[in-house]
Amino acid sequence: MEEQIAITNAAESGFMTGDYLLVVLAYLLGSIPFGLVVSQIAGKGDIRKIGSGNIGATNVLRTGSKKLAFLTLLLDALKGVIAVILAKIFSEFHLVVLLCAIFSVLGHIFPVWLKFKGGKGVATTIAVLVSLFPLAGITVAAIWLIVFYFTRVSSLSAILSMTSAPVVAFFFVEQTGFGLVYTTLFLSIIVVIRHSSNIRRLVVGQEKPMNWKK
């Protein structure tokens, strides 16, 4: 497959300095805590001191502002998209593109600016999947939306969409190669682990549905 050849070529010829810089930039972009930033600018205070303490859109919604929550969701998605697009433009190696996708999500989950205590990475993960292979990413996003429509439980939507993501990626393996499968599997594991407390609450029936009418 072309992707596998490109990855092999990357390993043989070695990355250029610019390739490493792209990966670092992807991490730094992912590290921007937009939920915290937009909440503070809007006068809602430190988002880490309310609700779950998370910096993602779901917790921003607990400030009572759907607009801020949507803006956070959009910005968290865009930083992943931008990281992948920059890698596609400035690197000749597909492996660098995959690494930039991974590190943009890792940046969101472990941001250097917040002592490596960040969000759970769902929006950024889905965004990078859309950027890497739109049909796979849109399918995962659709799974999230369908689960949320019927349950109104954001964490359950995240967990089910992330656990299904590697299967979705594998379904398109003939078009994408295994790079997308490995990337998706790694990110899915990280994101699901970040939802471990939600999983415990789901098991005992204590995870509450979101109220979007606020």
Beta strands, then each sheet from edge to edge (+ up, - down):
end
